[in-house]
Amino acid sequence: MTSHDHHPVCSAEQAVRDLAESTPAGMLLLENGRVRWANGKALQLLGHDEAALLGLAPEALFTDAAEARACLAQLPRERTTRLLRVDGSTFQARIGIHALQLEGRPLAVLHVSDLSDSARIHAELAARREELQTLARRLLGVQEDERRTLSRELHDDIGQQLTAIKLGALALRDETEPVVRAELLEEILATADQTLAKLRDLSMLLRPPQLDALGLEAALRWQAERMFRAGKPRLALALAALPQRPDPTAELACFRIAQEAMTNIQRHARAANVTVALMPEEGGRGLQLTVRDDGRGFDPSQPGGLGLVTMRERAQQVGGTLDIDTAPGAGSCVRAHIPLR
């Protein structure tokens, strides 16, 4: 940056300028009531080019001339105020004005920090905290619902079937007629088969055994074919072999994301076609899961999407990311990146 007047830049002033260029705040040097020099951040914040800003009276940067005079009349001073950009827009700023002596010349240093970015970041963090708190509350409710469902299934279905097996066994013990004994035995075996099938379904709610026994690709294939086995919607699978098996936590996160995405399609999408794809990323550093449908889509900004928040949280817990591309009437695409460690 060049100076406004003809005073040469002394070594002390050059040191101040070098330091100012490395700071994240805007900094202006004032001399004789004019801007002598400004760092790059100040030019960016105020929207001026160098030629327009140098030589400008600093009062022109304030939205309130009286406030500007009050700030500049008493040094040092710090305050929050609104500053004016060259395009006429304003922004909330924290300013500090301090006197500075450089080789006997009286100067002033004006620091400028944009508070609008800080306010936006704080608002985003507050919204994020609220989202996480809401998620935590709702997840607790979901967990309680799952426990009640599991308890009811164990009591009503498994309990009744075990009771039927016991009663059949007691009847079999007391029965002497061979034909009746054979019928009782068939009933007991059929009930036992139903009980085993029910237990397998319940175990899937906790952790799919295919994931541990066969790996992620096989578990995803089993889950997708099980959910869409009726052919409506039509299912296309593109499950590539992975260069290495993910760790169990990453495998489960990927499986649950796919499961949640497919459940959403089944319940809400009214889709004709569904694609589930699993591909290794270039260099083997991660894997990409894609679940796509051509259904009615949705607005992802609307509240109430616990499943969407849960999927994103699952990805983040293993160091991954999740993107959702959708709009009303345009289908949806859930894409998760999961790193391989």
C-alpha positions as CSV (number, residue, x, y, z in Angstrom):
1,M,0.0,0.0,0.0
2,T,1.2,3.6,-0.7
3,S,0.9,6.5,1.6
4,H,-1.5,9.4,1.2
5,D,1.0,12.2,1.7
6,H,4.6,12.8,0.9
7,H,6.1,11.7,4.2
8,P,8.5,8.9,3.6
9,V,7.7,5.6,5.2
10,C,10.1,5.2,8.1
11,S,11.3,1.8,9.3
12,A,9.0,2.0,12.4
13,E,6.0,2.7,10.2
14,Q,6.9,-0.1,7.9
15,A,7.1,-2.5,10.8
16,V,3.6,-1.4,11.9
17,R,2.3,-2.0,8.3
18,D,3.9,-5.4,8.1
19,L,2.3,-6.4,11.4
20,A,-1.1,-5.0,10.3
21,E,-1.1,-7.1,7.1
22,S,-0.8,-10.3,9.1
23,T,-3.8,-9.5,11.4
24,P,-7.3,-10.6,10.7
25,A,-8.8,-7.2,11.5
26,G,-8.9,-4.1,9.4
27,M,-6.3,-1.5,10.3
28,L,-6.0,2.1,9.1
29,L,-3.2,4.7,9.9
30,L,-4.6,8.2,10.3
31,E,-2.5,11.4,10.0
32,N,-3.7,15.0,10.1
33,G,-7.3,13.8,10.1
34,R,-6.9,11.7,6.9
35,V,-6.3,8.1,6.1
36,R,-2.6,7.7,5.4
37,W,-2.6,3.9,4.9
38,A,-4.9,0.9,5.1
39,N,-4.2,-2.9,5.2
40,G,-5.9,-5.3,2.8
41,K,-8.5,-6.4,5.3
42,A,-9.7,-2.8,5.8
43,L,-10.0,-2.4,2.0
44,Q,-12.1,-5.6,1.9
45,L,-14.3,-4.6,4.8
46,L,-15.0,-1.1,3.6
47,G,-15.3,-2.0,-0.1
48,H,-12.9,0.8,-1.1
49,D,-10.0,0.5,-3.5
50,E,-6.7,1.9,-2.3
51,A,-6.8,5.1,-4.3
52,A,-10.3,6.0,-3.0
53,L,-9.6,5.3,0.6
54,L,-6.2,7.0,1.0
55,G,-6.7,10.7,1.9
56,L,-10.3,10.2,3.0
57,A,-11.5,11.8,6.2
58,P,-12.3,8.9,8.6
59,E,-15.7,10.5,9.5
60,A,-16.8,9.4,6.0
61,L,-16.6,5.8,7.2
62,F,-19.3,6.2,9.9
63,T,-23.0,6.2,9.4
64,D,-23.4,8.9,12.1
65,A,-21.2,12.0,11.7
66,A,-21.7,13.1,15.3
67,E,-20.7,9.7,16.6
68,A,-17.7,9.8,14.3
69,R,-16.5,13.1,15.7
70,A,-17.0,11.9,19.3
71,C,-15.0,8.7,18.6
72,L,-12.1,10.6,17.0
73,A,-12.0,13.4,19.5
74,Q,-11.0,11.3,22.5
75,L,-8.2,8.7,22.3
76,P,-7.9,5.9,23.1
77,R,-11.4,4.7,22.5
78,E,-13.2,1.4,21.7
79,R,-16.8,0.9,20.9
80,T,-19.4,-0.9,18.7
81,T,-20.8,1.2,15.9
82,R,-22.1,0.9,12.3
83,L,-19.7,1.7,9.5
84,L,-20.4,2.6,5.9
85,R,-19.2,0.7,2.9
86,V,-18.5,2.4,-0.4
87,D,-21.6,0.8,-2.0
88,G,-23.8,2.4,0.7
89,S,-24.4,-0.8,2.7
90,T,-23.6,-0.8,6.4
91,F,-22.2,-3.3,8.9
92,Q,-21.9,-3.7,12.6
93,A,-18.3,-3.2,13.7
94,R,-16.1,-3.1,16.7
95,I,-13.6,-0.3,16.4
96,G,-10.6,0.8,18.4
97,I,-8.8,4.1,18.0
98,H,-5.4,4.6,19.6
99,A,-2.7,7.3,19.4
100,L,0.7,6.4,17.9
101,Q,4.0,8.3,17.8
102,L,6.4,7.3,15.0
103,E,9.7,9.2,15.1
104,G,8.0,12.2,16.5
105,R,5.0,12.3,14.2
106,P,1.6,11.9,15.8
107,L,-0.6,9.3,14.1
108,A,-3.6,7.3,15.1
109,V,-4.4,3.7,14.5
110,L,-8.0,2.7,13.7
111,H,-8.8,-1.0,14.1
112,V,-12.0,-2.4,12.5
113,S,-13.6,-5.9,13.1
114,D,-16.7,-7.0,11.4
115,L,-19.2,-8.2,14.0
116,S,-21.8,-9.4,11.4
117,D,-19.7,-12.6,10.8
118,S,-19.4,-13.2,14.5
119,A,-23.1,-12.7,15.0
120,R,-23.9,-15.1,12.2
121,I,-21.5,-17.7,13.5
122,H,-23.0,-17.4,17.0
123,A,-26.5,-17.8,15.5
124,E,-25.5,-20.9,13.6
125,L,-23.9,-22.4,16.7
126,A,-27.0,-21.7,18.7
127,A,-29.2,-23.2,16.0
128,R,-26.9,-26.2,15.9
129,R,-27.0,-26.7,19.7
130,E,-30.8,-26.5,19.6
131,E,-30.9,-29.0,16.8
132,L,-28.7,-31.4,18.8
133,Q,-30.7,-30.9,21.9
134,T,-33.9,-31.6,20.0
135,L,-32.3,-34.7,18.4
136,A,-31.2,-35.9,21.8
137,R,-34.7,-35.6,23.3
138,R,-36.3,-37.3,20.3
139,L,-33.7,-40.0,20.2
140,L,-34.5,-40.8,23.9
141,G,-38.1,-41.0,22.9
142,V,-37.3,-43.3,20.0
143,Q,-35.2,-45.5,22.2
144,E,-38.0,-45.8,24.7
145,D,-40.4,-46.6,21.9
146,E,-38.0,-49.3,20.6
147,R,-37.7,-50.8,24.1
148,R,-41.5,-50.9,24.4
149,T,-41.8,-52.5,21.0
150,L,-39.2,-55.1,21.9
151,S,-40.8,-55.8,25.2
152,R,-44.3,-56.1,23.6
153,E,-42.9,-58.4,20.9
154,L,-41.2,-60.6,23.5
155,H,-44.2,-60.8,25.7
156,D,-47.0,-61.0,23.2
157,D,-45.5,-63.0,20.4
158,I,-42.5,-64.9,21.7
159,G,-44.1,-65.5,25.1
160,Q,-47.3,-66.8,23.6
161,Q,-45.5,-69.0,21.2
162,L,-43.3,-70.5,23.9
163,T,-46.4,-71.1,26.0
164,A,-48.0,-72.9,23.0
165,I,-44.9,-75.0,22.6
166,K,-45.0,-75.9,26.3
167,L,-48.7,-76.8,26.2
168,G,-48.2,-78.9,23.1
169,A,-45.3,-80.7,24.8
170,L,-47.5,-81.4,27.8
171,A,-50.3,-82.7,25.6
172,L,-47.8,-84.8,23.7
173,R,-46.5,-86.4,26.9
174,D,-50.0,-87.4,27.9
175,E,-51.3,-88.5,24.5
176,T,-51.0,-92.2,23.6
177,E,-52.7,-92.2,20.2
178,P,-49.9,-92.2,17.5
179,V,-51.9,-90.2,14.9
180,V,-52.7,-87.5,17.5
181,R,-49.1,-87.5,18.8
182,A,-47.8,-86.9,15.2
183,E,-50.3,-84.0,14.7
184,L,-49.2,-82.4,18.0
185,L,-45.5,-82.8,17.1
186,E,-46.1,-81.1,13.8
187,E,-47.8,-78.2,15.5
188,I,-45.0,-77.9,18.0
189,L,-42.4,-77.8,15.2
190,A,-44.3,-75.2,13.2
191,T,-44.7,-73.0,16.3
192,A,-40.9,-73.4,17.0
193,D,-40.1,-72.4,13.4
194,Q,-42.3,-69.3,13.8
195,T,-40.6,-68.4,17.1
196,L,-37.2,-68.7,15.5
197,A,-38.2,-66.5,12.6
198,K,-39.6,-63.9,15.0
199,L,-36.3,-63.9,17.0
200,R,-34.3,-63.4,13.8
201,D,-36.5,-60.3,13.0
202,L,-36.0,-58.9,16.5
203,S,-32.2,-59.5,16.3
204,M,-32.1,-57.4,13.1
205,L,-33.5,-54.5,15.1
206,L,-30.4,-54.7,17.4
207,R,-27.6,-55.5,14.9
208,P,-27.9,-57.4,11.6
209,P,-25.9,-60.7,11.9
210,Q,-25.1,-60.5,8.2
211,L,-23.0,-57.4,8.9
212,D,-20.7,-59.4,11.1
213,A,-20.7,-62.6,9.2
214,L,-20.6,-61.5,5.6
215,G,-19.6,-57.8,5.6
216,L,-21.2,-54.5,4.5
217,E,-21.9,-55.3,0.8
218,A,-23.8,-58.5,1.6
219,A,-25.7,-56.9,4.5
220,L,-26.8,-54.0,2.3
221,R,-27.9,-56.4,-0.5
222,W,-29.9,-58.5,2.0
223,Q,-31.5,-55.4,3.5
224,A,-32.4,-53.8,0.2
225,E,-33.8,-57.0,-1.3
226,R,-35.8,-57.7,1.9
227,M,-37.3,-54.2,1.9
228,F,-38.2,-54.0,-1.8
229,R,-38.7,-57.7,-2.6
230,A,-42.2,-57.1,-3.9
231,G,-40.7,-55.3,-6.9
232,K,-42.4,-52.0,-6.1
233,P,-40.4,-49.9,-6.4
234,R,-37.9,-51.6,-8.7
235,L,-34.5,-52.1,-7.1
236,A,-31.1,-51.6,-8.7
237,L,-28.0,-52.6,-6.8
238,A,-24.4,-51.4,-7.5
239,L,-22.4,-52.8,-4.6
240,A,-18.7,-52.9,-5.4
241,A,-16.1,-54.9,-3.5
242,L,-14.2,-52.7,-1.0
243,P,-10.4,-52.7,-1.0
244,Q,-10.5,-53.3,2.8
245,R,-13.2,-54.0,5.3
246,P,-14.2,-50.9,7.3
247,D,-14.0,-51.0,11.1
248,P,-17.2,-52.3,12.8
249,T,-18.3,-48.8,13.9
250,A,-18.0,-47.4,10.3
251,E,-19.7,-50.5,8.9
252,L,-22.7,-50.1,11.2
253,A,-22.9,-46.4,10.6
254,C,-23.0,-47.0,6.8
255,F,-25.6,-49.8,7.1
256,R,-27.9,-47.7,9.4
257,I,-27.7,-44.7,7.1
258,A,-28.7,-46.9,4.1
259,Q,-31.4,-48.6,6.2
260,E,-32.9,-45.2,7.3
261,A,-32.8,-43.9,3.7
262,M,-34.5,-47.0,2.3
263,T,-37.1,-46.8,5.1
264,N,-37.9,-43.2,4.2
265,I,-38.3,-44.2,0.6
266,Q,-40.6,-47.1,1.5
267,R,-42.8,-44.9,3.7
268,H,-42.9,-41.6,1.9
269,A,-41.4,-41.5,-1.6
270,R,-43.9,-43.2,-3.8
271,A,-41.0,-44.0,-6.0
272,A,-40.9,-46.3,-9.1
273,N,-37.2,-46.9,-9.0
274,V,-34.6,-47.1,-6.2
275,T,-30.8,-47.4,-6.6
276,V,-28.5,-48.4,-3.8
277,A,-24.8,-48.1,-4.6
278,L,-21.6,-48.6,-2.6
279,M,-18.3,-47.6,-4.2
280,P,-14.7,-47.2,-2.9
281,E,-13.4,-43.7,-3.4
282,E,-10.3,-43.0,-5.4
283,G,-7.1,-44.0,-3.5
284,G,-9.0,-46.3,-1.2
285,R,-9.3,-43.5,1.5
286,G,-13.0,-43.9,1.9
287,L,-16.3,-45.3,0.6
288,Q,-19.3,-43.6,-0.8
289,L,-22.9,-44.8,-0.2
290,T,-25.6,-43.6,-2.5
291,V,-29.4,-44.2,-2.0
292,R,-31.4,-42.6,-4.8
293,D,-35.1,-42.7,-5.8
294,D,-37.3,-41.0,-8.4
295,G,-40.2,-40.4,-6.0
296,R,-41.9,-37.2,-4.9
297,G,-39.0,-35.7,-3.0
298,F,-39.3,-33.3,-0.2
299,D,-38.1,-30.0,1.2
300,P,-35.0,-30.8,3.4
301,S,-35.3,-27.5,5.2
302,Q,-38.6,-28.3,6.7
303,P,-38.6,-29.3,10.4
304,G,-39.5,-32.8,11.6
305,G,-36.9,-34.8,9.7
306,L,-35.5,-36.8,12.6
307,G,-34.3,-39.4,10.2
308,L,-32.3,-36.9,8.2
309,V,-30.6,-35.5,11.3
310,T,-29.9,-39.0,12.6
311,M,-28.2,-40.0,9.3
312,R,-26.0,-36.9,9.3
313,E,-25.1,-37.6,12.9
314,R,-24.2,-41.2,12.2
315,A,-21.9,-40.1,9.4
316,Q,-20.2,-37.4,11.5
317,Q,-19.6,-39.8,14.4
318,V,-17.2,-41.8,12.2
319,G,-15.6,-38.7,10.6
320,G,-17.7,-38.7,7.5
321,T,-20.2,-36.4,5.8
322,L,-23.7,-36.7,4.4
323,D,-25.4,-34.8,1.6
324,I,-29.0,-34.8,0.6
325,D,-30.1,-33.7,-2.8
326,T,-33.8,-33.4,-3.1
327,A,-36.7,-31.0,-3.9
328,P,-40.5,-31.5,-4.0
329,G,-41.4,-33.6,-7.0
330,A,-37.7,-34.2,-7.9
331,G,-36.9,-37.5,-6.2
332,S,-34.1,-37.6,-3.6
333,C,-30.5,-38.7,-3.4
334,V,-28.7,-39.5,-0.1
335,R,-24.9,-39.6,-0.4
336,A,-22.6,-40.5,2.5
337,H,-18.9,-40.4,2.6
338,I,-17.3,-42.7,5.2
339,P,-13.6,-42.7,5.6
340,L,-11.6,-45.9,5.8
341,R,-9.0,-45.9,8.6
